[in-house]
Amino acid sequence: MSKLLRRKWAYFGYQEKEIRTAIVFGSQAENVIIVLENDEVLAFGENINGCLGTGDEDEVDDELKRIEILCGQGIQGFEYSVAFVGDCEGQFFSLFAISRSGSVFSWGENKNGQLGLGTTKYTKVPTKISGSLKEKKVVQVASGGLHTLALTSGGEIIAWGANTNGMLGVSSTLSKECSPCQVIDLEVVISQIVCGPFFTLALSDDGKIYSWGENHRGQLGNGTTQFVKSPTMISTKIGRVREIAATHYWGHPCAAITQENKVYIWADYNSCRVDLKPVLTSYSSFDEVFAVANPPLIYRRFQLKLVEDQSKAKGLRVIERLRKAFDNPETADFAFIVEGKKIHVHKTILTISSDLFQDLFLAGDWEDSYQKEKIIEDHSYDAFYAFLKYFYTDEVDFTPDLALDVYSLAHVFRVADLKDECKKILKSGLNSAK
């Protein structure tokens, strides 16, 4: 955290431990939005064109100002992009906030429908995106300035905004999409998305890179300079990729880090073309790649490491305790018998994890709910074990063959997030079989 920001927060009376997350943006880091642990969302800064989402364009300097609509929404993260309006660059921003439930709020520049609100009207107040996102849980948003994409918990991509040279990946360049629509030509499970000016990159959960959109600088990494309007997989010779990167600047390359921590780049680099396909570098991180680019920048968005690391450590300790408790007959108060074998569980864990378990154990609808054991006859031991283990560990380390049975259990017991995980495994299995 910069000394300037430390002084700002000290002046406003907040300590780092009180802040869940934050976003700092602007050419001189002149705008800041913070989310407190109590779900308050506050902002300060120059607020050019109302980019802070406070509903006006007044500079916020003397005291933090609440962003009313975002307060209490459980905001977990932000994304922003620099919008290009005429000859002006850097003064117009499109911003997005993602809530704990997976809803997305947007505000700012919207001339090309990049806010996903169904209009092209500039808005100074965060507004919830509906349409195709209404029933989806969004886990990531990426924006290239004029176009935006959202990644769902099921590994699907929803796109909206300008569609110059097919950067939405919807197999067309003819129309502008103001409202979110699904990228249907991408039949793989996606784990990460990034956008540059007029192009998009996506990383599948099996480590392959897909690209589409503008390509005159070779930014798609497919060996050509022709634009692509549908997602296309680029070279797999570099091995399994674990993370990809791109920025809003024309003079920056695209980059990827493999499972072996090797860094590859492609496209223009300081206005000199590197290669039309990924080439190996001596760098060890994305920060090194973009620190020597023009203009130089720190790739990682501002984040509060101390708070995140503490939360992660606490979360790991809780998960470890739950892991040890699963199928432990010494602490369990209930057991399922499947194929003659017992799986020991805790009623409390199950009731807070599934509405149906809550009805069965607490409402007494299960005729033998007062008993200590229950025989399961319609599912295999492996499937039911994996299903129950998920409540304790969040793990889905099973094969596509088993995923179908686990999916049916998740459907019956109304566990939506486990259904999404099973869909990913099933989809990966289908793609591997092709």
SEKOLFI-998877 format. One line per field, with one value per residue (C-alpha): residue in three letters; chain; z, x, y. Coordinates in nm, 4 decimals. Example, Ala and Ser with C-alpha at 12.3 -4.5 7.8 and 13.67 -1.06 7.14 Angstrom:
! SEKOLFI-998877
residuo (Ala	Ser)
cadena (A	A)
up (0.7800	0.7140)
east (1.2300	1.3670)
north (-0.4500	-0.1060)
This chain:
! SEKOLFI-998877
residuo (Met	Ser	Lys	Leu	Leu	Arg	Arg	Lys	Trp	Ala	Tyr	Phe	Gly	Tyr	Gln	Glu	Lys	Glu	Ile	Arg	Thr	Ala	Ile	Val	Phe	Gly	Ser	Gln	Ala	Glu	Asn	Val	Ile	Ile	Val	Leu	Glu	Asn	Asp	Glu	Val	Leu	Ala	Phe	Gly	Glu	Asn	Ile	Asn	Gly	Cys	Leu	Gly	Thr	Gly	Asp	Glu	Asp	Glu	Val	Asp	Asp	Glu	Leu	Lys	Arg	Ile	Glu	Ile	Leu	Cys	Gly	Gln	Gly	Ile	Gln	Gly	Phe	Glu	Tyr	Ser	Val	Ala	Phe	Val	Gly	Asp	Cys	Glu	Gly	Gln	Phe	Phe	Ser	Leu	Phe	Ala	Ile	Ser	Arg	Ser	Gly	Ser	Val	Phe	Ser	Trp	Gly	Glu	Asn	Lys	Asn	Gly	Gln	Leu	Gly	Leu	Gly	Thr	Thr	Lys	Tyr	Thr	Lys	Val	Pro	Thr	Lys	Ile	Ser	Gly	Ser	Leu	Lys	Glu	Lys	Lys	Val	Val	Gln	Val	Ala	Ser	Gly	Gly	Leu	His	Thr	Leu	Ala	Leu	Thr	Ser	Gly	Gly	Glu	Ile	Ile	Ala	Trp	Gly	Ala	Asn	Thr	Asn	Gly	Met	Leu	Gly	Val	Ser	Ser	Thr	Leu	Ser	Lys	Glu	Cys	Ser	Pro	Cys	Gln	Val	Ile	Asp	Leu	Glu	Val	Val	Ile	Ser	Gln	Ile	Val	Cys	Gly	Pro	Phe	Phe	Thr	Leu	Ala	Leu	Ser	Asp	Asp	Gly	Lys	Ile	Tyr	Ser	Trp	Gly	Glu	Asn	His	Arg	Gly	Gln	Leu	Gly	Asn	Gly	Thr	Thr	Gln	Phe	Val	Lys	Ser	Pro	Thr	Met	Ile	Ser	Thr	Lys	Ile	Gly	Arg	Val	Arg	Glu	Ile	Ala	Ala	Thr	His	Tyr	Trp	Gly	His	Pro	Cys	Ala	Ala	Ile	Thr	Gln	Glu	Asn	Lys	Val	Tyr	Ile	Trp	Ala	Asp	Tyr	Asn	Ser	Cys	Arg	Val	Asp	Leu	Lys	Pro	Val	Leu	Thr	Ser	Tyr	Ser	Ser	Phe	Asp	Glu	Val	Phe	Ala	Val	Ala	Asn	Pro	Pro	Leu	Ile	Tyr	Arg	Arg	Phe	Gln	Leu	Lys	Leu	Val	Glu	Asp	Gln	Ser	Lys	Ala	Lys	Gly	Leu	Arg	Val	Ile	Glu	Arg	Leu	Arg	Lys	Ala	Phe	Asp	Asn	Pro	Glu	Thr	Ala	Asp	Phe	Ala	Phe	Ile	Val	Glu	Gly	Lys	Lys	Ile	His	Val	His	Lys	Thr	Ile	Leu	Thr	Ile	Ser	Ser	Asp	Leu	Phe	Gln	Asp	Leu	Phe	Leu	Ala	Gly	Asp	Trp	Glu	Asp	Ser	Tyr	Gln	Lys	Glu	Lys	Ile	Ile	Glu	Asp	His	Ser	Tyr	Asp	Ala	Phe	Tyr	Ala	Phe	Leu	Lys	Tyr	Phe	Tyr	Thr	Asp	Glu	Val	Asp	Phe	Thr	Pro	Asp	Leu	Ala	Leu	Asp	Val	Tyr	Ser	Leu	Ala	His	Val	Phe	Arg	Val	Ala	Asp	Leu	Lys	Asp	Glu	Cys	Lys	Lys	Ile	Leu	Lys	Ser	Gly	Leu	Asn	Ser	Ala	Lys)
cadena (A	A	A	A	A	A	A	A	A	A	A	A	A	A	A	A	A	A	A	A	A	A	A	A	A	A	A	A	A	A	A	A	A	A	A	A	A	A	A	A	A	A	A	A	A	A	A	A	A	A	A	A	A	A	A	A	A	A	A	A	A	A	A	A	A	A	A	A	A	A	A	A	A	A	A	A	A	A	A	A	A	A	A	A	A	A	A	A	A	A	A	A	A	A	A	A	A	A	A	A	A	A	A	A	A	A	A	A	A	A	A	A	A	A	A	A	A	A	A	A	A	A	A	A	A	A	A	A	A	A	A	A	A	A	A	A	A	A	A	A	A	A	A	A	A	A	A	A	A	A	A	A	A	A	A	A	A	A	A	A	A	A	A	A	A	A	A	A	A	A	A	A	A	A	A	A	A	A	A	A	A	A	A	A	A	A	A	A	A	A	A	A	A	A	A	A	A	A	A	A	A	A	A	A	A	A	A	A	A	A	A	A	A	A	A	A	A	A	A	A	A	A	A	A	A	A	A	A	A	A	A	A	A	A	A	A	A	A	A	A	A	A	A	A	A	A	A	A	A	A	A	A	A	A	A	A	A	A	A	A	A	A	A	A	A	A	A	A	A	A	A	A	A	A	A	A	A	A	A	A	A	A	A	A	A	A	A	A	A	A	A	A	A	A	A	A	A	A	A	A	A	A	A	A	A	A	A	A	A	A	A	A	A	A	A	A	A	A	A	A	A	A	A	A	A	A	A	A	A	A	A	A	A	A	A	A	A	A	A	A	A	A	A	A	A	A	A	A	A	A	A	A	A	A	A	A	A	A	A	A	A	A	A	A	A	A	A	A	A	A	A	A	A	A	A	A	A	A	A	A	A	A	A	A	A	A	A	A	A	A	A	A	A	A	A	A	A	A	A	A	A	A	A	A	A	A	A	A	A	A	A	A	A	A	A	A	A	A	A	A	A	A	A	A	A	A	A	A	A	A	A	A	A	A)
up (0.0000	-0.0914	0.1783	0.0303	0.0724	0.4225	0.5178	0.3564	0.5490	0.8701	0.8234	0.7616	1.0717	0.9177	0.9812	0.7214	0.9232	0.8872	0.5062	0.3142	-0.0324	-0.2368	-0.5858	-0.6791	-1.0316	-1.2442	-1.4094	-1.0781	-0.8502	-0.7782	-0.7109	-0.4375	-0.3416	-0.0266	0.1181	0.4959	0.6818	0.7875	0.4167	0.3975	0.0603	0.0686	-0.1842	-0.2158	-0.4969	-0.7893	-0.9156	-1.2761	-1.4716	-1.1611	-1.1772	-0.8014	-0.8349	-0.5784	-0.8173	-0.8756	-1.0077	-0.6922	-0.5713	-0.2504	-0.0341	0.3086	0.4144	0.2689	0.0870	0.0940	-0.2310	-0.1062	-0.3560	-0.2938	0.0861	0.2345	-0.0946	0.0220	-0.2437	-0.2896	-0.5775	-0.8535	-1.2170	-1.4239	-1.7728	-1.9430	-2.2046	-2.5300	-2.6208	-2.9311	-2.8839	-2.5052	-2.3147	-1.9417	-1.8332	-1.8878	-1.6872	-1.6869	-1.3446	-1.2115	-0.8599	-0.7881	-0.4838	-0.2667	-0.4309	-0.7784	-0.8853	-1.0870	-1.0557	-1.3237	-1.3762	-1.5772	-1.9513	-2.1578	-2.5115	-2.6557	-2.4073	-2.2130	-1.8827	-1.9858	-1.8831	-2.2163	-2.2993	-2.4104	-2.1459	-1.9174	-1.5562	-1.2367	-1.0034	-0.9720	-1.1338	-1.1097	-1.4407	-1.5142	-1.8403	-1.9024	-1.5711	-1.3592	-1.2804	-1.2982	-1.0289	-1.1646	-1.0297	-1.2542	-1.4832	-1.7523	-1.9638	-2.2602	-2.2635	-2.5160	-2.4454	-2.1279	-2.0330	-1.7209	-1.6087	-1.4224	-1.1509	-1.4110	-1.6358	-1.8925	-2.0524	-2.0917	-2.3168	-2.3996	-2.5455	-2.8790	-3.1179	-3.3498	-3.5260	-3.3220	-2.9806	-2.8069	-2.9505	-3.0693	-3.4284	-3.5694	-3.6155	-3.7428	-3.4337	-3.0979	-2.7929	-2.5139	-2.3078	-2.1883	-2.4134	-2.3760	-2.5816	-2.7115	-2.9414	-2.6471	-2.5475	-2.2655	-1.8968	-1.8526	-1.5390	-1.6302	-1.8760	-1.9700	-2.2194	-2.4144	-2.6558	-2.8978	-2.8150	-2.5561	-2.4089	-2.2067	-2.0129	-1.9843	-1.6695	-1.8505	-1.9183	-2.2808	-2.4137	-2.6440	-2.8196	-3.0421	-3.1707	-3.3134	-3.4166	-3.6210	-3.3619	-3.3292	-2.9889	-3.0415	-3.0473	-3.3295	-3.5754	-3.7934	-3.7921	-3.9029	-3.6660	-3.5327	-3.4441	-3.2621	-2.9759	-3.1192	-2.9271	-2.9722	-2.9600	-2.6974	-2.7393	-2.4364	-2.2004	-1.9437	-1.8645	-1.5172	-1.5719	-1.8567	-1.8768	-2.0993	-2.0397	-2.1806	-2.3574	-2.7238	-2.6575	-2.4160	-2.5016	-2.3933	-2.1497	-1.9968	-1.7077	-1.7303	-1.4548	-1.4657	-1.3925	-1.7398	-1.8758	-2.2437	-2.4308	-2.7769	-2.9824	-2.9747	-2.7045	-2.6749	-3.0337	-3.1566	-3.2463	-3.0431	-3.2265	-3.3573	-3.1239	-2.7566	-2.7045	-2.3900	-2.1846	-1.8925	-1.6780	-1.3693	-1.3263	-1.5032	-1.3014	-1.4664	-1.8123	-1.7762	-1.5661	-1.8739	-2.1138	-2.2405	-2.0335	-1.7394	-1.4807	-1.1925	-1.3353	-1.0081	-0.9088	-0.5668	-0.2891	0.0869	0.1330	0.5110	0.5324	0.2532	0.3997	0.7453	0.6096	0.3989	0.6959	0.9115	0.6331	0.5935	0.9659	0.9629	0.6570	0.8184	1.1288	0.9157	0.7068	1.0192	1.1392	0.8227	0.8572	1.2131	1.4257	1.7491	1.6909	1.4435	1.5520	1.2402	0.9818	0.6323	0.5356	0.1670	0.0179	0.3709	0.4680	0.7071	0.6368	0.9616	0.9532	1.1709	1.1444	1.2080	0.9150	0.6793	0.7920	0.7297	0.3903	0.2371	0.2718	0.2221	0.4998	0.7159	0.6452	0.7068	1.0304	1.1898	1.0664	1.1308	0.7798	0.7616	0.9266	1.1002	1.1449	1.5165	1.4420	1.4319	1.0951	0.7509	0.4735	0.1213	-0.1591	-0.4839	-0.5002	-0.4899	-0.1851	-0.3801	-0.5062	-0.1692	0.0044	-0.2445	-0.2054	0.1755	0.1697	-0.0302	0.2686	0.4790	0.2295	-0.0848	-0.2782	-0.6078	-0.6822	-0.8655	-1.2202	-1.4835	-1.4447	-1.0767	-1.1381	-1.2967	-0.9851	-0.7574	-0.9739	-0.9238	-0.5469	-0.5579	-0.7576	-0.5144	-0.2087	-0.3772	-0.3550	-0.6461	-0.6158	-0.6201	-0.9318	-1.1003	-1.0049	-1.1412	-1.4679	-1.5061	-1.4547	-1.6938	-1.9562	-1.9243	-1.9617	-2.2828	-2.4295	-2.3391	-2.5152	-2.8438)
east (0.0000	0.1392	0.2292	-0.0292	-0.3084	-0.1898	-0.2108	-0.5547	-0.6942	-0.5305	-0.6892	-1.0329	-1.0032	-1.0031	-0.7464	-0.6384	-0.7951	-1.1372	-1.1219	-1.2273	-1.1224	-1.0588	-0.9984	-0.7587	-0.7841	-0.6870	-0.3589	-0.2331	-0.4290	-0.6594	-0.9756	-1.0340	-1.3339	-1.3166	-1.5413	-1.5433	-1.5935	-1.9370	-2.0401	-2.0188	-1.8848	-1.7062	-1.5195	-1.2877	-1.0963	-1.1273	-1.4466	-1.4019	-1.7248	-1.8813	-1.6614	-1.6871	-2.0537	-2.1753	-2.4331	-2.2564	-1.9266	-1.8144	-1.4626	-1.4609	-1.1728	-1.2762	-1.4514	-1.5373	-1.8683	-2.0998	-2.1987	-2.5497	-2.6600	-2.3554	-2.3738	-2.5012	-2.4590	-2.1614	-1.9278	-1.6284	-1.4382	-1.4211	-1.3182	-1.2697	-1.1618	-1.0424	-1.2979	-1.2012	-1.4256	-1.3160	-0.9569	-0.9821	-0.8278	-0.8116	-1.0875	-1.3764	-1.4097	-1.6509	-1.6685	-1.8120	-1.8698	-1.9311	-2.1341	-2.1006	-2.4100	-2.2617	-2.4613	-2.2878	-2.3379	-2.2052	-2.1665	-1.9672	-1.9019	-2.1561	-2.1477	-2.1132	-2.3358	-2.0358	-2.2245	-2.4677	-2.7736	-2.9537	-2.8834	-2.5966	-2.6655	-2.3851	-2.4713	-2.3223	-2.5013	-2.4172	-2.6961	-2.7552	-2.7172	-3.0074	-3.0985	-2.8858	-2.7051	-3.0195	-3.0045	-2.6232	-2.3578	-2.0743	-1.7236	-1.5209	-1.5706	-1.3251	-1.3586	-1.1618	-1.2984	-1.5773	-1.6754	-1.7256	-1.7411	-1.8552	-1.7480	-2.0082	-1.9566	-2.0410	-1.7518	-1.9711	-1.8969	-2.1582	-2.0636	-2.1948	-2.0889	-1.9294	-1.8586	-1.5958	-1.4130	-1.6014	-1.4555	-1.7723	-1.7157	-2.0750	-1.9875	-2.0902	-1.9586	-2.2798	-2.4556	-2.3837	-2.5005	-2.6152	-2.7589	-2.5594	-2.5645	-2.3872	-2.0805	-2.2289	-1.9451	-1.7130	-1.7826	-1.5300	-1.5279	-1.3562	-1.1617	-1.0325	-1.1070	-0.9081	-0.9729	-0.7559	-0.8652	-1.1047	-0.9996	-1.0572	-0.8590	-1.0042	-0.8348	-1.0068	-0.9885	-0.7638	-0.5041	-0.5747	-0.6005	-0.8811	-0.8836	-1.1076	-1.1531	-0.9084	-0.5712	-0.3717	-0.0912	-0.1002	-0.2652	-0.4709	-0.1555	-0.2783	0.0050	-0.1872	-0.2986	-0.6550	-0.9416	-1.1432	-1.5133	-1.5474	-1.3375	-1.0392	-0.7793	-0.4204	-0.1008	-0.0882	0.2876	0.3670	0.2016	-0.0729	-0.1342	-0.2409	-0.2930	-0.3201	-0.2830	-0.3603	-0.4031	-0.5971	-0.2905	-0.2023	0.1721	0.1514	0.1903	-0.0318	0.1192	0.0702	0.2249	0.2388	0.2136	0.5959	0.6065	0.7386	0.6283	0.5325	0.4423	0.3106	0.1906	0.3406	0.5919	0.6855	0.5589	0.7852	0.6185	0.7483	0.5825	0.2438	0.2558	0.3594	0.7371	0.9290	1.0833	1.3247	1.0601	0.9171	0.5945	0.3437	0.4662	0.8083	0.6498	0.4464	0.6985	0.9192	0.6292	0.5225	0.3619	0.5026	0.2577	0.2136	-0.0096	-0.1627	-0.4525	-0.4240	-0.5213	-0.4914	-0.2526	-0.2616	-0.6392	-0.6525	-0.3729	-0.5274	-0.8690	-0.7187	-0.5295	-0.8414	-1.0426	-0.7864	-0.7943	-1.1733	-1.1676	-0.9041	-1.1197	-1.4208	-1.2098	-1.1037	-1.4634	-1.5984	-1.6712	-1.5392	-1.7508	-1.6161	-1.7766	-2.0590	-2.4242	-2.5627	-2.4597	-2.5734	-2.5397	-2.4629	-2.3790	-2.3344	-2.0773	-2.1302	-2.0552	-2.0519	-2.1783	-2.3039	-2.6649	-2.5735	-2.3304	-2.5877	-2.8758	-2.6820	-2.5644	-2.8920	-3.2522	-3.3755	-3.1552	-3.2867	-3.6450	-3.5670	-3.3730	-3.5411	-3.8998	-3.9292	-4.0537	-3.8217	-4.0129	-3.7009	-3.5255	-3.4999	-3.2888	-2.9086	-2.8748	-3.0328	-2.9965	-2.9478	-3.0372	-3.0538	-2.6958	-2.3462	-2.1242	-1.8627	-2.1179	-2.2850	-1.9455	-1.8303	-2.1633	-2.1374	-1.7660	-1.8375	-2.0214	-1.7064	-1.4295	-1.5710	-1.3761	-1.4998	-1.2102	-1.4042	-1.4292	-1.6899	-1.8476	-1.9122	-2.0102	-2.3422	-2.4519	-2.3307	-2.5158	-2.8423	-2.7866	-2.7087	-3.0288	-3.2463	-3.0972	-3.0972	-2.7249	-2.6842	-2.3092	-2.2302	-2.4472	-2.2347	-1.9146	-2.0509	-2.1448	-1.7844	-1.6524	-1.9069	-1.8315	-1.4569	-1.5154	-1.7110	-1.4427	-1.1664	-1.3571	-1.3743)
north (0.0000	0.3433	0.5958	0.8315	0.5764	0.4886	0.8555	0.8834	0.5879	0.6980	1.0385	0.8904	0.6710	0.3233	0.0537	-0.2035	-0.4855	-0.3203	-0.3258	-0.6365	-0.5262	-0.2149	-0.0846	0.1955	0.3367	0.6342	0.7310	0.8723	0.6369	0.9291	0.7263	0.4697	0.2563	0.0446	-0.2246	-0.2594	-0.5859	-0.4559	-0.4340	-0.0559	0.0655	0.4004	0.6144	0.9092	1.0750	1.3131	1.1444	1.2612	1.2070	1.0516	0.7412	0.6736	0.5773	0.8294	0.9733	1.3064	1.4440	1.6241	1.5523	1.3472	1.4636	1.5873	1.2676	0.9285	0.9097	0.6072	0.4372	0.3714	0.1066	-0.1136	-0.1013	-0.4265	-0.6156	-0.8200	-0.6816	-0.9124	-0.7550	-0.4970	-0.4648	-0.1533	-0.0609	0.2536	0.3511	0.5193	0.8141	1.0037	1.1196	1.1049	0.8189	0.7685	1.0063	0.7659	0.4465	0.1547	-0.0093	-0.3339	-0.4671	-0.8362	-0.9396	-1.2468	-1.3964	-1.3496	-1.0441	-0.7716	-0.3946	-0.1576	0.2164	0.4709	0.5012	0.3083	0.4472	0.0969	-0.0837	-0.2115	-0.1855	-0.4603	-0.2604	-0.2781	0.0869	0.3102	0.5740	0.6935	0.6152	0.7553	0.5131	0.1386	-0.0599	-0.4346	-0.6201	-0.8523	-1.0247	-1.3346	-1.2791	-1.2868	-1.6587	-1.6866	-1.6630	-1.4522	-1.5160	-1.2825	-0.9836	-0.8687	-0.5555	-0.4270	-0.0737	-0.1167	-0.4773	-0.6796	-1.0471	-1.2280	-1.5750	-1.7808	-2.0400	-2.3047	-2.2005	-2.0227	-1.6853	-1.4106	-1.1156	-0.7685	-0.4340	-0.3451	-0.6312	-0.4844	-0.7685	-1.0271	-0.9504	-1.0783	-1.4247	-1.4637	-1.5668	-1.2290	-0.8762	-0.7236	-0.5968	-0.4358	-0.6290	-0.3963	-0.6823	-0.9875	-1.2955	-1.6295	-1.7234	-2.0483	-2.1563	-2.2196	-2.5807	-2.6047	-2.5111	-2.1744	-2.0790	-1.7286	-1.4489	-1.1357	-0.8573	-0.6182	-0.3449	-0.5162	-0.8750	-1.1462	-1.4376	-1.7248	-2.0058	-2.3442	-2.5524	-2.7997	-2.5295	-2.4331	-2.0752	-1.9569	-1.6197	-1.4072	-1.0525	-0.7955	-0.9405	-0.6891	-0.6993	-1.0763	-1.0475	-1.3638	-1.5737	-1.7956	-1.7306	-1.4827	-1.1189	-1.1885	-1.1167	-1.4115	-1.3830	-1.7181	-1.8636	-2.0524	-2.2511	-2.1324	-2.3404	-2.6162	-2.6731	-2.4584	-2.7081	-2.6611	-2.2926	-2.1821	-1.8071	-1.5555	-1.1769	-0.8793	-0.5050	-0.2101	-0.0679	-0.1226	-0.1330	-0.4252	-0.7941	-1.0811	-1.3294	-1.6735	-1.8658	-2.2450	-2.5027	-2.5189	-2.1413	-2.0578	-1.7195	-1.6834	-1.3627	-1.2731	-0.9706	-0.6196	-0.5378	-0.1679	-0.1260	-0.4087	-0.7357	-1.0296	-1.3156	-1.4224	-1.7236	-1.7552	-1.7421	-1.8341	-1.5508	-1.5216	-1.3492	-1.5155	-1.3146	-1.0928	-0.7950	-0.8305	-0.8496	-0.5317	-0.3358	-0.2912	-0.2348	0.1067	0.2481	0.0451	-0.0786	-0.3202	-0.5900	-0.7030	-0.4824	-0.3182	-0.5564	-0.5776	-0.8683	-0.8668	-0.9011	-1.1592	-1.3714	-1.3661	-1.4598	-1.7374	-1.8797	-1.8752	-2.0359	-2.3130	-2.3861	-2.4139	-2.6414	-2.8616	-2.9045	-2.9967	-3.2342	-3.4212	-3.4377	-3.6018	-3.9741	-3.9686	-4.2060	-4.0544	-3.7145	-3.7902	-3.8104	-3.9797	-4.2388	-4.3336	-4.6975	-4.7446	-5.0842	-5.2154	-4.9494	-4.6578	-4.2909	-4.0916	-3.7331	-3.4496	-3.3406	-2.9771	-2.9665	-3.1176	-2.8958	-2.5747	-2.7046	-2.8236	-2.7045	-3.0587	-3.1966	-2.9148	-3.0201	-3.3852	-3.3466	-3.0449	-3.0608	-3.4323	-3.5137	-3.8121	-4.0957	-4.2210	-3.8862	-3.9533	-4.2599	-4.2618	-4.4347	-4.4335	-4.6917	-4.5549	-4.7924	-4.5939	-4.4666	-4.6139	-4.5845	-4.3836	-4.1315	-4.0788	-4.0546	-3.7866	-3.6046	-3.5877	-3.5081	-3.1931	-3.0420	-3.0730	-2.9965	-2.8280	-3.0918	-3.2391	-3.4728	-3.7418	-3.8742	-3.7773	-4.1236	-4.0559	-3.6931	-3.7913	-3.9808	-3.7013	-3.4487	-3.6376	-3.6287	-3.2557	-3.2039	-3.3994	-3.2293	-2.8853	-2.8103	-2.5668	-2.5027	-2.8766	-2.9138	-2.6461	-2.8289	-3.1575	-2.9842	-2.8689	-3.2228	-3.3719	-3.1078	-3.1687	-3.5409	-3.4901	-3.2655	-3.5137	-3.7909	-3.5954)
